[in-house]
Amino acid sequence: MTARAPAVFQGPLAREFEVFLAFRQDLATCHEHLRVALRHLDRFLIQHAPDTHDLTRSLLDARMATLADRGARTRRNYFRVAR
């Protein structure tokens, strides 16, 4: 079993992100790209929705709009993580 790397989330959904990563770690399906994508989403939520309790469709659309300059595969991966 691999040691869990700290993710250090600070946004409004930090606890949910930590629980999700722990779940994926237990399934042995937690990869670094997952942590990175969640860190980016965490920073987005801190800046744009610091009081949110849910990742709504409008927040996800706004987040995805910030990735317009990224490649299709990268956008798809970030969307999958958020979903």
All heavy atoms as an XYZ file, in Angstrom:
680
protein
N       0.831     -1.171      0.000
C       0.000      0.000      0.000
C       0.882      1.243      0.000
O       1.862      1.312      0.700
C      -0.909     -0.013      1.221
C      -1.841      1.153      1.139
S      -2.741      1.623      2.568
C      -3.870      0.525      3.039
N       0.525      2.222     -0.792
C       1.303      3.449     -0.898
C       0.811      4.476      0.115
O      -0.367      4.542      0.414
C       1.131      4.072     -2.295
O       0.613      3.129     -3.186
C       2.406      4.615     -2.830
N       1.726      5.287      0.613
C       1.346      6.344      1.546
C       0.552      7.423      0.816
O       0.806      7.719     -0.346
C       2.596      6.947      2.169
N      -0.397      7.989      1.511
C      -1.203      9.055      0.925
C      -0.423     10.353      0.931
O       0.091     10.767      1.965
C      -2.494      9.250      1.706
C      -3.453      8.140      1.495
C      -4.793      8.474      2.107
N      -5.683      7.370      1.841
C      -6.415      6.767      2.740
N      -6.406      7.171      3.974
N      -7.192      5.770      2.402
N      -0.369     10.998     -0.234
C       0.278     12.301     -0.327
C      -0.728     13.368      0.088
O      -1.879     13.311     -0.311
C       0.740     12.553     -1.757
N      -0.324     14.314      0.902
C      -1.261     15.356      1.313
C      -1.649     16.226      0.128
O      -0.826     16.575     -0.698
C      -0.473     16.162      2.351
C       0.955     15.871      2.056
C       1.004     14.505      1.444
N      -2.916     16.540      0.030
C      -3.399     17.357     -1.073
C      -3.520     18.815     -0.682
O      -3.348     19.694     -1.503
C      -4.742     16.837     -1.564
N      -3.834     19.093      0.571
C      -3.928     20.433      1.125
C      -4.902     21.315      0.336
O      -4.510     22.236     -0.349
C      -2.538     21.106      1.217
C      -2.624     22.398      2.016
C      -1.514     20.181      1.823
N      -6.165     20.991      0.462
C      -7.208     21.812     -0.134
C      -7.634     22.869      0.875
O      -7.615     22.620      2.078
C      -8.411     20.944     -0.525
C      -8.073     19.892     -1.532
C      -8.075     18.557     -1.186
C      -7.736     20.240     -2.829
C      -7.768     17.574     -2.110
C      -7.415     19.269     -3.765
C      -7.433     17.939     -3.401
N      -8.054     24.029      0.378
C      -8.435     25.124      1.264
C      -9.781     25.728      0.904
O     -10.258     26.601      1.606
C      -7.366     26.214      1.229
C      -6.028     25.727      1.703
C      -4.954     26.775      1.537
O      -5.194     27.865      1.032
N      -3.756     26.456      1.965
N     -10.372     25.288     -0.177
C     -11.621     25.875     -0.648
C     -12.840     25.349      0.077
O     -12.736     24.562      1.020
N     -14.008     25.780     -0.369
C     -15.256     25.427      0.300
C     -15.605     23.939      0.232
O     -16.387     23.464      1.053
C     -16.304     26.270     -0.427
C     -15.708     26.545     -1.773
C     -14.236     26.645     -1.534
N     -15.022     23.208     -0.689
C     -15.285     21.772     -0.810
C     -14.057     20.945     -0.429
O     -13.911     19.789     -0.821
C     -15.736     21.436     -2.235
C     -17.022     22.122     -2.697
C     -17.344     21.751     -4.137
C     -18.185     21.793     -1.783
N     -13.173     21.537      0.363
C     -11.911     20.883      0.733
C     -12.146     19.512      1.368
O     -11.493     18.533      1.007
C     -11.115     21.776      1.680
N     -13.062     19.433      2.299
C     -13.322     18.157      2.980
C     -13.802     17.096      1.991
O     -13.353     15.944      2.030
C     -14.356     18.369      4.095
C     -14.748     17.103      4.796
C     -13.612     16.587      5.686
N     -14.052     15.320      6.283
C     -13.313     14.220      6.311
N     -12.102     14.217      5.830
N     -13.784     13.129      6.845
N     -14.706     17.478      1.094
C     -15.216     16.539      0.102
C     -14.104     16.054     -0.818
O     -14.047     14.876     -1.174
C     -16.340     17.178     -0.711
C     -17.633     17.364      0.057
C     -17.670     18.614      0.921
O     -16.634     19.333      1.032
O     -18.731     18.879      1.508
N     -13.205     16.961     -1.199
C     -12.087     16.582     -2.067
C     -11.169     15.596     -1.346
O     -10.701     14.620     -1.934
C     -11.297     17.809     -2.516
C     -12.032     18.710     -3.474
C     -11.506     19.943     -3.805
C     -13.245     18.348     -4.040
C     -12.155     20.784     -4.698
C     -13.907     19.190     -4.925
C     -13.355     20.404     -5.252
N     -10.895     15.845     -0.065
C     -10.035     14.948      0.710
C     -10.662     13.556      0.830
O      -9.980     12.548      0.662
C      -9.785     15.524      2.108
C      -8.936     16.770      2.121
C      -7.466     16.525      1.821
O      -7.036     15.362      1.753
O      -6.746     17.510      1.652
N     -11.958     13.509      1.107
C     -12.658     12.233      1.225
C     -12.629     11.488     -0.104
O     -12.395     10.273     -0.151
C     -14.113     12.450      1.718
C     -14.943     11.189      1.586
C     -14.111     12.947      3.156
N     -12.851     12.205     -1.192
C     -12.827     11.593     -2.517
C     -11.448     11.015     -2.828
O     -11.334      9.874     -3.314
C     -13.238     12.616     -3.575
C     -13.201     12.085     -4.970
C     -14.081     11.099     -5.379
C     -12.285     12.579     -5.889
C     -14.049     10.603     -6.675
C     -12.248     12.096     -7.179
C     -13.122     11.104     -7.571
N     -10.394     11.778     -2.537
C      -9.037     11.267     -2.786
C      -8.746     10.038     -1.926
O      -8.120      9.087     -2.406
C      -8.000     12.355     -2.528
C      -7.817     13.387     -3.612
C      -6.728     14.385     -3.212
C      -7.483     12.754     -4.940
N      -9.182     10.052     -0.685
C      -8.971      8.887      0.185
C      -9.705      7.669     -0.372
O      -9.155      6.553     -0.377
C      -9.452      9.198      1.600
N     -10.918      7.867     -0.853
C     -11.690      6.790     -1.467
C     -10.956      6.219     -2.672
O     -10.798      5.010     -2.809
C     -13.070      7.328     -1.859
C     -13.892      6.383     -2.680
C     -14.450      5.254     -2.106
C     -14.113      6.634     -4.025
C     -15.221      4.376     -2.869
C     -14.881      5.770     -4.789
C     -15.433      4.633     -4.208
N     -10.487      7.104     -3.548
C      -9.771      6.642     -4.736
C      -8.453      5.974     -4.360
O      -8.031      5.012     -4.997
C      -9.529      7.816     -5.702
C     -10.796      8.371     -6.338
C     -11.425      7.419     -7.342
N     -10.570      7.117     -8.436
C     -10.579      7.756     -9.613
N     -11.434      8.725     -9.841
N      -9.732      7.418    -10.565
N      -7.801      6.466     -3.318
C      -6.564      5.846     -2.843
C      -6.849      4.421     -2.374
O      -6.105      3.502     -2.693
C      -5.960      6.663     -1.702
C      -4.641      6.137     -1.206
C      -3.505      6.428     -2.142
O      -3.507      7.450     -2.817
N      -2.532      5.543     -2.200
N      -7.936      4.251     -1.652
C      -8.309      2.920     -1.173
C      -8.611      1.970     -2.328
O      -8.398      0.764     -2.209
C      -9.512      3.005     -0.238
C      -9.169      3.644      1.098
O      -7.958      3.759      1.419
O     -10.107      4.039      1.814
N      -9.102      2.502     -3.424
C      -9.378      1.679     -4.602
C      -8.143      1.476     -5.472
O      -8.191      0.763     -6.466
C     -10.462      2.341     -5.472
C     -11.853      2.446     -4.889
C     -12.759      3.224     -5.842
C     -12.425      1.061     -4.623
N      -7.045      2.119     -5.100
C      -5.800      2.100     -5.878
C      -6.003      2.710     -7.256
O      -5.393      2.283     -8.237
C      -5.240      0.683     -5.976
N      -6.871      3.726     -7.336
C      -7.104      4.434     -8.598
C      -6.851      5.927     -8.446
O      -7.411      6.736     -9.176
C      -8.552      4.213     -9.093
O      -9.455      4.706     -8.099
C      -8.820      2.747     -9.384
N      -6.023      6.281     -7.488
C      -5.715      7.693     -7.254
C      -4.375      8.010     -7.903
O      -3.330      7.520     -7.479
C      -5.663      7.977     -5.757
S      -5.470      9.717     -5.387
N      -4.420      8.807     -8.952
C      -3.210      9.165     -9.684
C      -2.920     10.645     -9.491
O      -3.804     11.423     -9.127
C      -3.382      8.836    -11.165
C      -3.761      7.404    -11.385
N      -2.867      6.370    -11.248
C      -4.939      6.822    -11.696
C      -3.471      5.224    -11.476
N      -4.741      5.469    -11.753
N      -1.704     11.035     -9.736
C      -1.301     12.426     -9.519
C      -2.156     13.404    -10.307
O      -2.477     14.483     -9.819
C       0.183     12.609     -9.849
C       0.707     13.980     -9.497
C       0.564     14.350     -8.025
O       0.499     13.456     -7.162
O       0.501     15.563     -7.738
N      -2.572     13.047    -11.526
C      -3.386     13.976    -12.323
C      -4.707     14.276    -11.629
O      -5.250     15.369    -11.753
C      -3.629     13.448    -13.746
C      -4.588     12.300    -13.817
N      -5.937     12.478    -13.888
C      -4.370     10.970    -13.813
C      -6.535     11.298    -13.925
N      -5.601     10.366    -13.883
N      -5.204     13.344    -10.848
C      -6.435     13.564    -10.096
C      -6.208     14.621     -9.015
O      -7.008     15.551     -8.868
C      -6.894     12.248     -9.473
C      -8.184     12.258     -8.683
C      -9.359     12.682     -9.559
C      -8.435     10.883     -8.088
N      -5.115     14.504     -8.293
C      -4.776     15.502     -7.269
C      -4.586     16.884     -7.895
O      -5.058     17.881     -7.361
C      -3.507     15.102     -6.535
C      -3.667     14.012     -5.552
C      -2.338     13.779     -4.801
N      -2.478     12.694     -3.872
C      -2.327     11.409     -4.176
N      -2.023     11.050     -5.400
N      -2.477     10.479     -3.252
N      -3.886     16.929     -9.005
C      -3.617     18.206     -9.673
C      -4.923     18.856    -10.122
O      -5.150     20.045     -9.887
C      -2.655     18.015    -10.867
C      -2.577     19.262    -11.729
C      -1.277     17.611    -10.371
N      -5.784     18.085    -10.754
C      -7.057     18.627    -11.233
C      -7.904     19.135    -10.069
O      -8.534     20.202    -10.172
C      -7.816     17.577    -12.036
N      -7.925     18.404     -8.961
C      -8.696     18.860     -7.805
C      -8.085     20.096     -7.163
O      -8.805     20.982     -6.697
C      -8.831     17.737     -6.776
C      -9.837     16.646     -7.130
C      -9.794     15.531     -6.097
C     -11.241     17.197     -7.274
N      -6.764     20.191     -7.152
C      -6.123     21.411     -6.626
C      -6.507     22.620     -7.467
O      -6.787     23.685     -6.941
C      -4.602     21.249     -6.601
C      -4.106     20.522     -5.397
C      -2.582     20.626     -5.299
N      -2.075     19.360     -4.822
C      -1.289     18.530     -5.484
N      -0.875     18.831     -6.684
N      -0.899     17.406     -4.950
N      -6.515     22.446     -8.779
C      -6.899     23.546     -9.676
C      -8.362     23.937     -9.448
O      -8.682     25.129     -9.398
C      -6.687     23.144    -11.129
C      -5.257     23.128    -11.528
N      -4.816     23.540    -12.765
C      -4.141     22.732    -10.869
C      -3.502     23.399    -12.839
N      -3.084     22.916    -11.697
N      -9.224     22.949     -9.319
C     -10.638     23.224     -9.056
C     -10.799     23.901     -7.701
O     -11.591     24.841     -7.562
C     -11.446     21.926     -9.116
C     -12.948     22.037     -8.873
C     -13.597     23.025     -9.846
C     -13.597     20.666     -8.982
N     -10.056     23.473     -6.721
C     -10.090     24.078     -5.392
C      -9.732     25.565     -5.472
O     -10.437     26.415     -4.916
C      -9.110     23.337     -4.479
C      -9.170     23.782     -3.036
O     -10.264     23.706     -2.437
O      -8.123     24.182     -2.495
N      -8.667     25.892     -6.176
C      -8.265     27.306     -6.326
C      -9.326     28.111     -7.062
O      -9.594     29.252     -6.714
C      -6.919     27.393     -7.043
C      -5.764     27.018     -6.132
C      -4.434     27.375     -6.742
N      -4.180     26.630     -7.962
C      -3.316     25.635     -8.087
N      -2.588     25.272     -7.059
N      -3.162     25.023     -9.226
N      -9.934     27.504     -8.090
C     -11.010     28.183     -8.819
C     -12.166     28.504     -7.876
O     -12.690     29.623     -7.878
C     -11.499     27.308     -9.979
C     -12.700     27.873    -10.669
C     -12.556     28.843    -11.649
C     -13.973     27.453    -10.329
C     -13.671     29.391    -12.281
C     -15.089     27.981    -10.949
C     -14.939     28.956    -11.931
N     -12.559     27.536     -7.066
C     -13.678     27.751     -6.146
C     -13.343     28.804     -5.091
O     -14.210     29.600     -4.716
C     -14.082     26.437     -5.482
C     -14.715     25.406     -6.408
C     -14.919     24.082     -5.672
C     -16.021     25.921     -6.998
N     -12.121     28.835     -4.623
C     -11.706     29.861     -3.660
C     -11.896     31.251     -4.262
O     -12.396     32.158     -3.608
C     -10.233     29.654     -3.233
C     -10.113     28.419     -2.336
C      -9.700     30.887     -2.518
C      -8.684     27.975     -2.091
N     -11.544     31.407     -5.520
C     -11.626     32.708     -6.179
C     -13.037     33.068     -6.624
O     -13.428     34.232     -6.564
C     -10.709     32.751     -7.403
C      -9.257     32.694     -7.060
C      -8.385     32.637     -8.300
O      -8.872     32.501     -9.424
N      -7.091     32.736     -8.107
N     -13.810     32.112     -7.095
C     -15.088     32.411     -7.745
C     -16.334     32.031     -6.955
O     -17.423     32.527     -7.267
C     -15.142     31.743     -9.122
C     -14.114     32.280    -10.053
N     -12.878     31.682    -10.216
C     -14.114     33.371    -10.835
C     -12.178     32.384    -11.076
N     -12.896     33.416    -11.476
N     -16.213     31.156     -5.985
C     -17.388     30.716     -5.230
C     -16.982     30.274     -3.826
O     -17.190     29.127     -3.441
C     -18.098     29.587     -5.969
N     -16.394     31.184     -3.052
C     -15.854     30.784     -1.745
C     -16.893     30.300     -0.736
O     -16.537     29.657      0.240
C     -15.157     32.048     -1.257
C     -15.825     33.157     -1.980
C     -16.224     32.598     -3.310
N     -18.169     30.592     -0.966
C     -19.212     30.189     -0.023
C     -20.089     29.046     -0.535
O     -21.114     28.741      0.061
C     -20.105     31.391      0.309
C     -19.317     32.501      0.975
O     -18.425     32.192      1.794
O     -19.573     33.686      0.668
N     -19.690     28.423     -1.618
C     -20.517     27.369     -2.202
C     -20.481     26.091     -1.357
O     -19.527     25.853     -0.628
C     -20.092     27.051     -3.645
O     -21.108     26.266     -4.252
C     -18.775     26.302     -3.698
N     -21.539     25.327     -1.483
C     -21.592     24.021     -0.833
C     -21.765     22.916     -1.864
O     -21.779     21.744     -1.517
C     -22.746     23.975      0.172
C     -22.592     24.970      1.272
N     -21.636     24.858      2.261
C     -23.246     26.122      1.527
C     -21.725     25.875      3.074
N     -22.688     26.658      2.650
N     -21.924     23.309     -3.122
C     -22.149     22.353     -4.209
C     -21.390     22.807     -5.449
O     -21.243     23.997     -5.697
C     -23.631     22.282     -4.583
C     -24.488     21.762     -3.450
O     -24.155     20.691     -2.909
O     -25.467     22.433     -3.104
N     -20.973     21.844     -6.223
C     -20.386     22.144     -7.523
C     -21.528     22.109     -8.535
O     -21.933     21.046     -8.990
C     -19.305     21.131     -7.878
C     -18.538     21.390     -9.164
C     -17.892     22.770     -9.136
C     -17.491     20.324     -9.360
N     -22.081     23.263     -8.829
C     -23.244     23.356     -9.709
C     -22.822     23.339    -11.171
O     -21.646     23.513    -11.499
C     -24.013     24.663     -9.445
O     -23.156     25.770     -9.766
C     -24.466     24.752     -7.991
N     -23.801     23.164    -12.029
C     -23.544     23.172    -13.472
C     -22.964     24.519    -13.901
O     -22.027     24.568    -14.690
C     -24.861     22.878    -14.215
C     -24.762     22.966    -15.722
C     -23.814     21.888    -16.243
N     -23.545     22.044    -17.637
C     -23.974     21.200    -18.563
N     -24.681     20.157    -18.237
N     -23.662     21.405    -19.819
N     -23.494     25.616    -13.371
C     -22.983     26.937    -13.768
C     -21.537     27.131    -13.308
O     -20.732     27.719    -14.035
C     -23.882     28.061    -13.249
O     -23.947     28.038    -11.852
N     -21.185     26.630    -12.124
C     -19.787     26.715    -11.675
C     -18.883     25.860    -12.549
O     -17.781     26.272    -12.904
C     -19.660     26.270    -10.216
C     -19.988     27.295     -9.157
C     -19.966     26.647     -7.773
C     -19.015     28.445     -9.208
N     -19.354     24.671    -12.882
C     -18.558     23.796    -13.738
C     -18.380     24.415    -15.122
O     -17.284     24.377    -15.682
C     -19.196     22.418    -13.842
C     -18.426     21.381    -14.647
C     -16.995     21.228    -14.150
C     -19.149     20.055    -14.623
N     -19.430     25.009    -15.664
C     -19.320     25.691    -16.960
C     -18.311     26.832    -16.891
O     -17.495     27.003    -17.801
C     -20.682     26.220    -17.415
C     -21.626     25.121    -17.869
O     -21.167     23.985    -18.119
O     -22.836     25.410    -17.979
N     -18.352     27.598    -15.801
C     -17.403     28.706    -15.634
C     -15.982     28.173    -15.521
O     -15.044     28.738    -16.102
C     -17.769     29.537    -14.408
N     -15.806     27.089    -14.790
C     -14.473     26.474    -14.659
C     -13.969     25.996    -16.014
O     -12.822     26.217    -16.379
C     -14.533     25.310    -13.661
C     -13.296     24.465    -13.634
C     -12.082     25.214    -13.167
N     -10.931     24.334    -13.155
C      -9.738     24.673    -13.603
N      -9.517     25.869    -14.051
N      -8.740     23.819    -13.564
N     -14.835     25.322    -16.758
C     -14.423     24.806    -18.053
C     -14.069     25.941    -19.013
O     -13.180     25.799    -19.844
C     -15.506     23.900    -18.638
C     -15.749     22.621    -17.833
S     -14.255     21.656    -17.485
C     -13.796     21.177    -19.135
N     -14.743     27.062    -18.895
C     -14.444     28.216    -19.758
C     -13.016     28.721    -19.527
O     -12.385     29.237    -20.449
C     -15.454     29.330    -19.521
N     -12.494     28.543    -18.316
C     -11.122     28.979    -18.033
C     -10.087     28.057    -18.676
O      -8.907     28.392    -18.706
C     -10.843     29.047    -16.519
O     -10.849     27.725    -15.972
C     -11.849     29.936    -15.806
N     -10.539     26.926    -19.182
C      -9.625     25.958    -19.793
C      -9.677     25.991    -21.320
O      -9.179     25.070    -21.975
C      -9.975     24.541    -19.306
C      -9.900     24.321    -17.799
C     -10.452     22.955    -17.444
C      -8.477     24.489    -17.314
N     -10.259     27.032    -21.881
C     -10.453     27.110    -23.332
C      -9.142     27.020    -24.109
O      -9.122     26.537    -25.246
C     -11.195     28.393    -23.690
N      -8.042     27.457    -23.508
C      -6.755     27.435    -24.215
C      -6.033     26.089    -24.089
O      -4.970     25.900    -24.664
C      -5.855     28.550    -23.702
C      -5.527     28.413    -22.228
O      -6.321     27.780    -21.498
O      -4.493     28.949    -21.802
N      -6.603     25.152    -23.345
C      -6.001     23.829    -23.160
C      -6.451     22.882    -24.256
O      -7.458     23.108    -24.920
C      -6.404     23.241    -21.802
C      -6.102     24.113    -20.616
C      -4.615     24.058    -20.266
N      -4.292     24.892    -19.139
C      -4.167     24.460    -17.894
N      -4.335     23.195    -17.618
N      -3.874     25.295    -16.929
N      -5.741     21.810    -24.418
C      -6.097     20.802    -25.409
C      -7.366     20.056    -25.014
O      -7.766     20.040    -23.849
N      -7.977     19.417    -25.988
C      -9.235     18.703    -25.762
C      -9.089     17.604    -24.711
O      -9.964     17.425    -23.864
C      -9.747     18.114    -27.068
N      -8.011     16.867    -24.741
C      -7.797     15.786    -23.774
C      -7.686     16.346    -22.351
O      -8.250     15.789    -21.410
C      -6.548     14.998    -24.132
C      -6.317     13.826    -23.199
C      -5.137     13.016    -23.618
N      -5.472     12.342    -24.874
C      -4.595     11.733    -25.641
N      -3.333     11.709    -25.319
N      -4.986     11.141    -26.761
N      -6.971     17.436    -22.198
C      -6.823     18.056    -20.883
C      -8.166     18.548    -20.371
O      -8.525     18.298    -19.215
C      -5.824     19.235    -20.950
O      -4.555     18.721    -21.365
C      -5.690     19.931    -19.608
N      -8.930     19.226    -21.214
C     -10.261     19.702    -20.804
C     -11.150     18.532    -20.407
O     -11.862     18.584    -19.402
C     -10.912     20.512    -21.923
C     -10.269     21.868    -22.129
C     -11.092     22.765    -23.045
N     -11.564     22.133    -24.259
C     -10.904     22.090    -25.412
N      -9.711     22.655    -25.517
N     -11.422     21.499    -26.462
N     -11.120     17.469    -21.191
C     -11.924     16.291    -20.889
C     -11.531     15.699    -19.542
O     -12.394     15.339    -18.733
C     -11.789     15.256    -21.998
C     -12.680     14.038    -21.808
C     -12.613     13.072    -22.967
N     -11.259     12.640    -23.286
C     -10.604     12.955    -24.405
N     -11.167     13.686    -25.321
N      -9.379     12.536    -24.615
N     -10.234     15.606    -19.248
C      -9.789     15.054    -17.980
C     -10.219     15.921    -16.795
O     -10.655     15.413    -15.765
C      -8.270     14.862    -17.978
C      -7.854     13.682    -18.824
O      -8.636     12.767    -19.066
N      -6.623     13.706    -19.286
N     -10.112     17.241    -16.938
C     -10.539     18.134    -15.870
C     -12.046     18.020    -15.654
O     -12.523     18.052    -14.516
C     -10.154     19.582    -16.176
C      -8.752     19.914    -15.763
C      -7.655     19.630    -16.585
C      -8.476     20.520    -14.545
C      -6.368     19.933    -16.215
C      -7.192     20.835    -14.148
C      -6.142     20.530    -14.993
O      -4.859     20.832    -14.602
N     -12.798     17.866    -16.734
C     -14.243     17.696    -16.618
C     -14.581     16.391    -15.897
O     -15.432     16.353    -15.011
C     -14.908     17.736    -17.991
C     -16.391     17.517    -17.940
C     -17.230     18.543    -17.526
C     -16.937     16.299    -18.257
C     -18.595     18.340    -17.443
C     -18.302     16.083    -18.188
C     -19.129     17.111    -17.786
N     -13.907     15.325    -16.253
C     -14.153     14.028    -15.611
C     -13.918     14.074    -14.108
O     -14.670     13.520    -13.334
C     -13.253     12.951    -16.218
C     -13.707     12.455    -17.522
C     -12.807     11.324    -17.953
N     -12.999     11.045    -19.350
C     -12.139     10.424    -20.105
N     -10.975     10.020    -19.599
N     -12.384     10.201    -21.366
N     -12.847     14.742    -13.715
C     -12.542     14.847    -12.285
C     -13.639     15.619    -11.573
O     -14.115     15.207    -10.517
C     -11.173     15.508    -12.065
C     -10.952     15.861    -10.604
C     -10.054     14.596    -12.572
N     -14.075     16.721    -12.156
C     -15.113     17.530    -11.523
C     -16.448     16.773    -11.481
O     -17.194     16.872    -10.505
C     -15.292     18.839    -12.278
N     -16.712     16.043    -12.516
C     -17.965     15.291    -12.567
C     -18.002     14.249    -11.483
O     -18.936     14.028    -10.793
C     -18.114     14.636    -13.934
C     -19.440     13.935    -14.116
C     -19.492     13.200    -15.378
N     -18.458     12.173    -15.272
C     -18.120     11.367    -16.243
N     -18.675     11.463    -17.400
N     -17.198     10.469    -16.107
